[in-house]
Amino acid sequence: MSVETYDVIVVGLGGVGSSAAYHLAKTGQRVLGLDLYHPPHVHGSSHGRTRVIRQAYFEHPSYVPLLKRAYRGWDEVERASGEIVFHRTGLIEVGPEDGVVIPGVRSSAKQYELPIEEFTMADAMQRYPGIAGPSDWRVIREVNAGCLDVERCVQTHLSLAENLGAALRYGEPMVSWETQPASVSVVTDRARYQAGSLVLAGGPWANEWLASHGIPLKILRKHLYWFQVTDQTYDEPAFPCYFFETPRGHFYGTPHDPGVGLKLARHSGGQVVESMQGQQHRPDEYDQQLCQDFISVCLPAASTTLSQWAGCYYTCTPDENFVVDTLPDSPQVTLVAGLSGHGFKFTSALGAVAAELVDRKVDRQAIDFLSVKRFLDPSP
Ligand SMILES: Cc1cc2nc3c(=O)[nH]c(=O)nc-3n(C[C@H](O)[C@H](O)[C@H](O)COP(=O)(O)OP(=O)(O)OC[C@H]3O[C@@H](n4cnc5c(N)ncnc54)[C@H](O)[C@@H]3O)c2cc1C
C-alpha cells in the first residue's frame, strides 16, 4: 500500500472539520480531509436547516470571547464566499426570573456589554403576539442573535478549503490511527496516510475514538420538528428565534420557514445511544408530545400538526462544555469534540482554534475551560 503524506489530516468534515480544513488550508498547510459520508449530510449533528447563534451566553460567560470570534468567522465566510449563512433575526429568551436562562443571559450581557432588551411577559406578548407564558416570566431580546443556515455553512467551509488546495475525500472513513514521536498515520478503507498532525472532528463518532484516552462522551438521540402555521405570526422579521425555559424543559426554534413550517426542538432530554455503529434516526412519541404541548401553551398561534421531522445527535461531555485541546501524551493530535448540543454556532471559531493548536500558537488560557485535563484530573 503506497503512503501519501500531508502536513495535516482532518478526520470528519462536518461542522467542525469543514471549518478546520478551511483554516488549516489558509495557513498554507497541505491538508487532507476525510469523511465517512459526503457532508453536509443527515447522519450526524450538522443538518436540519438552521442553528441558533447568540452571544449573551447563559451557559458560561467564558464562551463569549469565543463567540465574538465566531461572529467574525461567519462574517469572513460570507465575505470570502459571497454566500449568506447568517440570518440576523434576533432572539427572545423567555423564562422565570430565578431560572438558569434569564439570569445567565443578563450576566453575560452585562459582563461583555452585549445589547439586550428586557420585557415583562405582558409587554413581550404585545410585541410578539405569537408567544404566551405565565405573567411572572421575563423576556430578554438579544439583538445580535439569529440563525445559521447549517448545511450552507458546512458546504461553504468545504468549498473554501478546497479552493485553497485542501484534498477532501468523501466516503473514505478512517479505520484506525496511530501516533509516532512527531507524526501520525491514518489508515482508511483504501489507503494509508502520513502527516505531521491530526485533527479529530468526528462529532458523535468521536466517542469511540476518545474513550480509551479517558474522555467521556455521551451520545444523545435528539429530534427536530417543523409545525404547520396558518398565518404570518411567526414570519421574519416580526418574529425572531426563540428559547424558552419551562418547567418541562428547554425548548427553542427559528422563525417560520416558508414551505416547511415553524421549527421547534427540545434542548433538554434525549435518549442515550451507545455507539453510532448501525444507527438510524427514529421518531420519539414522548418527545414529540412534549413539543406539541409546548406549542399549545407557549406558541398558541401555531398548529400542533407536524409538517416535517428530523433526527440528529448531541455529543455531550459530563459538564456540557466542549473538548478543544491536544491529546496530553500526543500534542500532534488535536481534538474538537463533545459540542454538547450547543456548538454549531462556534464552528467558524473552533476551526481557527484547531489550526492554532496544530501550529502550537494557540492562546491556551482562552480555552482552558475546554481542556482534556478536567477529565483526567478533576478538581475535588
Ligand atoms: C437537534 C440539534 C439541534 C442543535 N441546535 C443547535 C443550535 O441551535 N445552535 C448550536 O450552536 N448548536 C446546535 N446543535 C449542536 C451542533 O449542531 C453540533 O454540536 C455540531 O453540529 C457538531 O458538529 P461536529 O462537527 O462535531 O459533528 P458532525 O457535523 O456530525 O461531523 C462529524 C463528521 O465526522 C464524520 N465521520 C464519522 N466517522 C468518521 C470516520 N471514521 N472517518 C471519517 N469521517 C468520519 C461524519 O460523517 C461527520 O461528517 C444542535 C444539534 C442537534 C443534533
The ligand as an SDF file (V2000), in Angstrom:
LIG
                    3D

 53 58  0  0  0  0  0  0  0  0999 V2000
  -31.1520   18.6720   17.0300 C   0  0  0  0  0  0  0  0  0  0  0  0
  -29.9390   19.5360   17.1940 C   0  0  0  0  0  0  0  0  0  0  0  0
  -30.0920   20.9150   17.3390 C   0  0  0  0  0  0  0  0  0  0  0  0
  -28.9870   21.7190   17.5570 C   0  0  0  0  0  0  0  0  0  0  0  0
  -29.1640   23.0760   17.6890 N   0  0  0  0  0  0  0  0  0  0  0  0
  -28.0810   23.8710   17.8210 C   0  0  0  0  0  0  0  0  0  0  0  0
  -28.2320   25.2810   17.8150 C   0  0  0  0  0  0  0  0  0  0  0  0
  -29.3460   25.8030   17.6720 O   0  0  0  0  0  0  0  0  0  0  0  0
  -27.1250   26.0440   17.9360 N   0  0  0  0  0  0  0  0  0  0  0  0
  -25.8800   25.4970   18.0540 C   0  0  0  0  0  0  0  0  0  0  0  0
  -24.9090   26.2500   18.1670 O   0  0  0  0  0  0  0  0  0  0  0  0
  -25.6980   24.1580   18.0430 N   0  0  0  0  0  0  0  0  0  0  0  0
  -26.7620   23.3450   17.9250 C   0  0  0  0  0  0  0  0  0  0  0  0
  -26.6090   21.9870   17.8720 N   0  0  0  0  0  0  0  0  0  0  0  0
  -25.2800   21.3950   18.0580 C   0  0  0  0  0  0  0  0  0  0  0  0
  -24.4560   21.3870   16.8020 C   0  0  0  0  0  0  0  0  0  0  0  0
  -25.2540   21.2360   15.6510 O   0  0  0  0  0  0  0  0  0  0  0  0
  -23.4140   20.2910   16.8760 C   0  0  0  0  0  0  0  0  0  0  0  0
  -22.6870   20.4610   18.0780 O   0  0  0  0  0  0  0  0  0  0  0  0
  -22.4340   20.3780   15.7270 C   0  0  0  0  0  0  0  0  0  0  0  0
  -23.1190   20.3630   14.5010 O   0  0  0  0  0  0  0  0  0  0  0  0
  -21.4600   19.2020   15.8010 C   0  0  0  0  0  0  0  0  0  0  0  0
  -20.5590   19.2800   14.7220 O   0  0  0  0  0  0  0  0  0  0  0  0
  -19.4100   18.1810   14.5920 P   0  0  0  0  0  0  0  0  0  0  0  0
  -18.5010   18.6330   13.5130 O   0  0  0  0  0  0  0  0  0  0  0  0
  -18.8340   17.8980   15.9320 O   0  0  0  0  0  0  0  0  0  0  0  0
  -20.1800   16.8390   14.1540 O   0  0  0  0  0  0  0  0  0  0  0  0
  -20.7150   16.4330   12.7020 P   0  0  0  0  0  0  0  0  0  0  0  0
  -21.1430   17.6300   11.9520 O   0  0  0  0  0  0  0  0  0  0  0  0
  -21.6660   15.3010   12.8850 O   0  0  0  0  0  0  0  0  0  0  0  0
  -19.4140   15.9130   11.9580 O   0  0  0  0  0  0  0  0  0  0  0  0
  -18.7600   14.7000   12.2390 C   0  0  0  0  0  0  0  0  0  0  0  0
  -18.2930   14.1400   10.9250 C   0  0  0  0  0  0  0  0  0  0  0  0
  -17.3970   13.0420   11.1520 O   0  0  0  0  0  0  0  0  0  0  0  0
  -17.5960   12.1260   10.0980 C   0  0  0  0  0  0  0  0  0  0  0  0
  -17.0540   10.8220   10.4660 N   0  0  0  0  0  0  0  0  0  0  0  0
  -17.5450    9.9380   11.3610 C   0  0  0  0  0  0  0  0  0  0  0  0
  -16.7650    8.8290   11.4300 N   0  0  0  0  0  0  0  0  0  0  0  0
  -15.7480    9.0140   10.5510 C   0  0  0  0  0  0  0  0  0  0  0  0
  -14.6300    8.2300   10.1620 C   0  0  0  0  0  0  0  0  0  0  0  0
  -14.3780    7.0290   10.7050 N   0  0  0  0  0  0  0  0  0  0  0  0
  -13.7960    8.7280    9.2240 N   0  0  0  0  0  0  0  0  0  0  0  0
  -14.0290    9.9540    8.6610 C   0  0  0  0  0  0  0  0  0  0  0  0
  -15.0840   10.7290    8.9950 N   0  0  0  0  0  0  0  0  0  0  0  0
  -15.9260   10.2810    9.9380 C   0  0  0  0  0  0  0  0  0  0  0  0
  -19.1010   12.1240    9.9070 C   0  0  0  0  0  0  0  0  0  0  0  0
  -19.5020   11.6010    8.6630 O   0  0  0  0  0  0  0  0  0  0  0  0
  -19.4300   13.6050   10.0690 C   0  0  0  0  0  0  0  0  0  0  0  0
  -19.4870   14.2650    8.8090 O   0  0  0  0  0  0  0  0  0  0  0  0
  -27.6990   21.1430   17.6290 C   0  0  0  0  0  0  0  0  0  0  0  0
  -27.5390   19.7670   17.4330 C   0  0  0  0  0  0  0  0  0  0  0  0
  -28.6390   18.9720   17.1970 C   0  0  0  0  0  0  0  0  0  0  0  0
  -28.4420   17.4950   16.9980 C   0  0  0  0  0  0  0  0  0  0  0  0
  1  2  1  0
  2  3  1  0
  2 52  2  0
  3  4  2  0
  4  5  1  0
  4 50  1  0
  5  6  2  0
  6  7  1  0
  6 13  1  0
  7  8  2  0
  7  9  1  0
  9 10  1  0
 10 11  2  0
 10 12  1  0
 12 13  2  0
 13 14  1  0
 14 15  1  0
 14 50  1  0
 15 16  1  0
 16 17  1  0
 16 18  1  0
 18 19  1  0
 18 20  1  0
 20 21  1  0
 20 22  1  0
 22 23  1  0
 23 24  1  0
 24 25  2  0
 24 26  1  0
 24 27  1  0
 27 28  1  0
 28 29  2  0
 28 30  1  0
 28 31  1  0
 31 32  1  0
 32 33  1  0
 33 34  1  0
 33 48  1  0
 34 35  1  0
 35 36  1  0
 35 46  1  0
 36 37  1  0
 36 45  1  0
 37 38  2  0
 38 39  1  0
 39 40  1  0
 39 45  2  0
 40 41  1  0
 40 42  2  0
 42 43  1  0
 43 44  2  0
 44 45  1  0
 46 47  1  0
 46 48  1  0
 48 49  1  0
 50 51  2  0
 51 52  1  0
 52 53  1  0
M  END
$$$$
